[in-house]
Amino acid sequence: MDKLQQLENLLNQLGSCLVAYSGGVDSAFLALVAHRTLGDQSLAVMADSPSLPRSEFKDAIALSEQFGFPLKIIQTKEFENEEYLSNPNNRCYFCKHALFEETETLAMERGVAAVLYGEIADDIGDFRPGAQAAKEFQVRAPMKEVGLTKSEIRVYSGEMGLPTASKPQMACLSSRIPYGEKVTVKKLSQIEEAEALLRKLGFHDIRVRHHELSQGALARIEIGSAELDQVVQPDIRETLTQSIKSLGYLYVTLDLMGYQRGSLNSARQASSAQPFS
């Protein structure tokens, strides 16, 4: 029995579920498999949060419509929680806690057997404070339970026709702000617009890290190693510098180490005195 069949069997044993959905590789796959397995006994639930880029929000809705799985959009309250806004290194815990509070209420109202989310086998060992919130609310990670990895999910997604099969790894906008620096809607908007500019210029694996200095804000651009040569071309460099400065950044810098997934967590481990993303 392959892992997809194991996942389907697990879902059938549950009988009904809510799926925490963001439109990313993992949650899109889980939402579609749950829908195909359980039909109207499965419901995808997405939080409309300032930390989710608007383009991602729209794409996630479009994907649910394209593949026909029902989607409910909810409002979460992490931006009313000072513990989240203060941006500690377990910020993700407060975000997931706010989400799972809402999904728990919704599950009870609908008589649903379980709430599911997209943690996978690859996530074991990474710093994931959101997993603690999942444990507290008894939210299950069925893809991790059956041992599904990111590469396997991409293969299965491709076979199912999901465009997310080749989608770059995504993280919320708040992850671009160093731990200890306050999360604000204004900062998230600046980051989102700066990353949109980079994508418009054809770059793919990107992050814009937002740093607050005494003089003003600094944008630190991370680009995939295969695209580093392009970004330093004079015309592109000039366009990026002027466009990103127009968003309110005093400095625009390029990180020569390139894009590093989880660099914020690496910095957390390297220096507890002054963590940054």
Secondary structure per residue as TSV (DSSP state, phi and psi in degrees):
chain	resnum	aa	ss	phi	psi
A	1	M	-	360.0	124.8
A	2	D	-	-80.1	174.0
A	3	K	H	-68.8	-31.3
A	4	L	H	-64.2	-42.8
A	5	Q	H	-64.1	-38.7
A	6	Q	H	-61.8	-40.8
A	7	L	H	-64.1	-44.3
A	8	E	H	-62.4	-40.4
A	9	N	H	-63.2	-42.0
A	10	L	H	-61.4	-43.6
A	11	L	H	-64.3	-41.0
A	12	N	H	-62.9	-36.3
A	13	Q	H	-64.7	-35.4
A	14	L	H	-69.1	-44.7
A	15	G	-	89.5	-32.6
A	16	S	-	-158.3	153.7
A	17	C	E	-163.7	159.1
A	18	L	E	-107.7	141.5
A	19	V	E	-116.9	118.9
A	20	A	E	-67.9	120.1
A	21	Y	-	-127.1	138.1
A	22	S	-	-130.3	-7.7
A	23	G	S	90.5	3.1
A	24	G	S	-80.6	178.8
A	25	V	H	-54.4	-50.8
A	26	D	H	-75.1	-48.3
A	27	S	H	-70.1	-31.6
A	28	A	H	-66.5	-43.2
A	29	F	H	-61.6	-47.6
A	30	L	H	-63.2	-41.8
A	31	A	H	-62.3	-41.4
A	32	L	H	-71.5	-43.5
A	33	V	H	-62.1	-41.8
A	34	A	H	-62.5	-41.6
A	35	H	H	-65.8	-44.3
A	36	R	H	-68.2	-26.5
A	37	T	H	-86.0	-42.1
A	38	L	H	-111.2	-6.8
A	39	G	G	60.7	-130.9
A	40	D	G	-75.9	3.9
A	41	Q	G	-89.0	6.0
A	42	S	E	-122.9	139.8
A	43	L	E	-139.4	126.0
A	44	A	E	-82.1	140.7
A	45	V	E	-128.5	125.5
A	46	M	E	-123.8	134.4
A	47	A	E	-85.7	132.2
A	48	D	-	-90.8	94.9
A	49	S	-	-122.2	147.5
A	50	P	T	-60.8	-18.6
A	51	S	T	-80.7	-8.5
A	52	L	S	-98.6	119.0
A	53	P	-	-54.6	142.5
A	54	R	H	-60.4	-35.9
A	55	S	H	-64.2	-39.2
A	56	E	H	-67.2	-40.3
A	57	F	H	-59.5	-47.6
A	58	K	H	-66.5	-41.2
A	59	D	H	-63.7	-37.8
A	60	A	H	-65.5	-40.0
A	61	I	H	-65.4	-44.8
A	62	A	H	-61.3	-37.8
A	63	L	H	-65.3	-42.5
A	64	S	H	-63.6	-37.4
A	65	E	H	-69.2	-40.6
A	66	Q	H	-62.9	-40.4
A	67	F	H	-100.6	-0.9
A	68	G	T	77.0	17.7
A	69	F	-	-94.3	136.1
A	70	P	-	-65.4	144.3
A	71	L	E	-135.2	132.3
A	72	K	E	-115.7	129.0
A	73	I	E	-99.2	130.0
A	74	I	E	-123.3	161.6
A	75	Q	-	-102.9	130.5
A	76	T	-	-110.0	166.6
A	77	K	-	-118.0	24.8
A	78	E	G	-63.9	-27.3
A	79	F	G	-80.0	1.9
A	80	E	G	-102.0	1.0
A	81	N	-	-107.6	114.1
A	82	E	H	-63.8	-26.7
A	83	E	H	-65.2	-35.2
A	84	Y	H	-72.8	-48.6
A	85	L	H	-64.5	-28.6
A	86	S	T	-71.9	-12.1
A	87	N	-	63.2	53.6
A	88	P	-	-72.1	171.8
A	89	N	T	-71.6	-8.8
A	90	N	T	-106.3	29.7
A	91	R	H	-50.3	-40.2
A	92	C	H	-59.9	-28.3
A	93	Y	H	-59.6	-45.6
A	94	F	H	-70.2	-32.6
A	95	C	H	-66.8	-50.2
A	96	K	H	-66.2	-35.0
A	97	H	H	-61.1	-43.6
A	98	A	H	-63.8	-40.2
A	99	L	H	-65.8	-48.4
A	100	F	H	-72.2	-23.8
A	101	E	H	-59.4	-45.0
A	102	E	H	-70.8	-42.7
A	103	T	H	-68.9	-31.9
A	104	E	H	-62.8	-45.3
A	105	T	H	-61.8	-44.5
A	106	L	H	-64.5	-40.6
A	107	A	H	-63.7	-39.9
A	108	M	H	-66.9	-40.3
A	109	E	H	-62.8	-36.5
A	110	R	H	-95.5	-4.7
A	111	G	T	67.5	35.4
A	112	V	-	-85.0	143.6
A	113	A	S	-71.2	-35.8
A	114	A	E	-156.5	153.1
A	115	V	E	-105.3	134.0
A	116	L	E	-120.2	151.8
A	117	Y	-	-141.1	173.2
A	118	G	-	-92.2	25.1
A	119	E	-	-65.6	141.4
A	120	I	-	-125.9	176.2
A	121	A	G	-61.1	-34.3
A	122	D	G	-62.8	-22.6
A	123	D	G	-78.0	-11.9
A	124	I	T	-63.6	127.8
A	125	G	T	97.2	-21.3
A	126	D	S	-77.5	159.6
A	127	F	-	-79.0	105.7
A	128	R	-	-133.6	80.5
A	129	P	T	-62.7	-22.0
A	130	G	H	-62.3	-26.1
A	131	A	H	-64.8	-29.3
A	132	Q	H	-66.2	-40.6
A	133	A	H	-63.8	-40.4
A	134	A	H	-60.5	-41.3
A	135	K	H	-63.3	-42.9
A	136	E	H	-63.9	-35.0
A	137	F	T	-97.4	7.4
A	138	Q	T	56.5	39.9
A	139	V	-	-85.1	132.1
A	140	R	B	-97.2	152.8
A	141	A	-	-118.2	80.9
A	142	P	H	-64.2	-30.4
A	143	M	H	-69.2	-36.2
A	144	K	H	-68.2	-38.0
A	145	E	H	-61.2	-34.5
A	146	V	T	-96.5	3.3
A	147	G	T	81.3	22.6
A	148	L	-	-72.6	132.7
A	149	T	-	-102.0	167.2
A	150	K	H	-59.9	-44.1
A	151	S	H	-63.9	-38.5
A	152	E	H	-67.5	-40.2
A	153	I	H	-63.4	-38.9
A	154	R	H	-63.9	-40.6
A	155	V	H	-64.6	-50.6
A	156	Y	H	-60.0	-41.1
A	157	S	H	-61.7	-41.3
A	158	G	H	-62.3	-40.8
A	159	E	H	-65.3	-29.2
A	160	M	T	-88.4	-3.7
A	161	G	T	84.2	10.9
A	162	L	-	-73.2	126.6
A	163	P	G	-66.0	-17.8
A	164	T	G	-70.3	-7.6
A	165	A	G	-55.6	-34.5
A	166	S	G	-112.6	14.8
A	167	K	-	-72.8	136.1
A	168	P	-	-62.4	154.8
A	169	Q	-	-60.1	133.9
A	170	M	-	-121.5	155.9
A	171	A	-	-144.2	160.2
A	172	C	-	-65.3	157.8
A	173	L	G	-62.9	-30.2
A	174	S	G	-62.9	-23.6
A	175	S	G	-69.4	-9.7
A	176	R	G	-85.6	-5.6
A	177	I	S	-104.0	127.7
A	178	P	-	-58.2	143.3
A	179	Y	T	-52.5	136.7
A	180	G	T	94.4	-17.8
A	181	E	S	-93.7	131.5
A	182	K	-	-59.7	137.5
A	183	V	-	-85.2	127.3
A	184	T	-	-132.5	155.6
A	185	V	H	-62.7	-36.2
A	186	K	H	-61.2	-45.9
A	187	K	H	-61.6	-43.4
A	188	L	H	-62.7	-38.1
A	189	S	H	-64.4	-42.1
A	190	Q	H	-61.8	-45.8
A	191	I	H	-61.8	-46.4
A	192	E	H	-60.2	-45.1
A	193	E	H	-67.5	-37.6
A	194	A	H	-65.3	-42.1
A	195	E	H	-69.0	-33.6
A	196	A	H	-63.3	-38.1
A	197	L	H	-61.6	-43.2
A	198	L	H	-63.8	-42.1
A	199	R	H	-66.9	-36.6
A	200	K	H	-62.0	-30.2
A	201	L	T	-85.1	1.0
A	202	G	T	99.8	8.6
A	203	F	-	-88.3	149.3
A	204	H	-	-115.5	-65.9
A	205	D	S	-82.9	96.5
A	206	I	E	-137.7	154.1
A	207	R	E	-146.4	141.3
A	208	V	E	-111.3	112.1
A	209	R	E	-91.0	131.7
A	210	H	E	-102.0	119.5
A	211	H	E	-119.7	132.5
A	212	E	E	-95.0	118.0
A	213	L	-	-107.5	168.2
A	214	S	S	-62.8	-30.9
A	215	Q	S	-82.6	-26.6
A	216	G	S	159.4	-170.2
A	217	A	E	-86.5	144.2
A	218	L	E	-119.2	132.3
A	219	A	E	-101.0	118.6
A	220	R	E	-105.1	113.2
A	221	I	E	-91.0	127.4
A	222	E	E	-108.7	128.3
A	223	I	E	-125.7	144.1
A	224	G	-	-55.0	143.9
A	225	S	G	-56.9	-31.9
A	226	A	G	-69.4	-17.2
A	227	E	G	-111.8	3.3
A	228	L	H	-61.5	-37.1
A	229	D	H	-62.8	-34.4
A	230	Q	H	-68.8	-41.3
A	231	V	H	-68.0	-20.8
A	232	V	T	-93.2	3.0
A	233	Q	S	-61.9	135.7
A	234	P	H	-51.4	-43.9
A	235	D	H	-69.0	-41.4
A	236	I	H	-67.9	-43.5
A	237	R	H	-59.7	-42.8
A	238	E	H	-66.9	-43.7
A	239	T	H	-60.2	-47.2
A	240	L	H	-63.2	-45.4
A	241	T	H	-59.0	-50.2
A	242	Q	H	-67.9	-41.4
A	243	S	H	-66.9	-43.0
A	244	I	H	-72.5	-35.7
A	245	K	H	-62.1	-33.3
A	246	S	T	-66.5	-15.6
A	247	L	T	-83.6	-5.5
A	248	G	T	113.3	8.7
A	249	Y	-	-88.7	135.8
A	250	L	S	-81.5	-37.6
A	251	Y	E	-123.5	143.8
A	252	V	E	-126.5	116.9
A	253	T	E	-125.0	158.3
A	254	L	E	-113.8	126.7
A	255	D	-	-81.4	113.7
A	256	L	T	-69.7	-11.9
A	257	M	T	-79.1	-9.9
A	258	G	-	77.9	-172.3
A	259	Y	-	-72.5	130.6
A	260	Q	-	-129.5	111.2
A	261	R	T	-63.2	131.2
A	262	G	T	72.9	22.5
A	263	S	H	-62.7	-30.1
A	264	L	H	-63.1	-40.8
A	265	N	H	-71.0	-34.6
A	266	S	H	-62.6	-41.2
A	267	A	H	-66.7	-36.3
A	268	R	H	-60.1	-40.9
A	269	Q	H	-73.6	-33.5
A	270	A	H	-75.1	-32.6
A	271	S	-	-148.2	108.7
A	272	S	S	-79.6	-13.7
A	273	A	S	-78.6	-41.6
A	274	Q	S	-142.2	73.7
A	275	P	-	-71.0	146.6
A	276	F	-	-150.7	165.5
A	277	S	-	-79.3	360.0
